[in-house]
Amino acid sequence: MPMPPVSLKARALRLLSAREHSRTELARKLARHAEEGDDIEALLDFLEKNNWLSEERYAESLIHRRSARYGNARIVAELQQNGIKGDALNELKAGLAEDETARCCEVWRRKFGELPQDAQERNKQMRFLLQRGFSSKAIQAAMKGVDLDEY
């Protein structure tokens, strides 16, 4: 006897039990499984009303997962891609900016650990940090071997 198809609500709850999702991201994932007559927006409204889906929790979770490895530009881009906009995004940007230099120094220290010996090695290290989304100010501080107590 074949198993009955899983409802959209069950899929949504399974996804949300694994980790936080933004409304946009969850809608995108559920759209693949929606059949004619399914109202994804109504389901998302229901999940938000019951506090099972929260943009604020999603943003905090993403920042917590990514901040140890990535810079502000990359984290903000991912937040925007997943539907976080407006005042909430500006507030999150301000919070991230406070410790970007310290995070950049820590990423640099874990990856390289010592100052570059020549220009080629310096450029390699700077490119690595730029690709991680760190600002040029934070990269310059990391490359100088700044004492983290100053920040």
Disulfide bonds with the S-S distance in Angstrom:
none
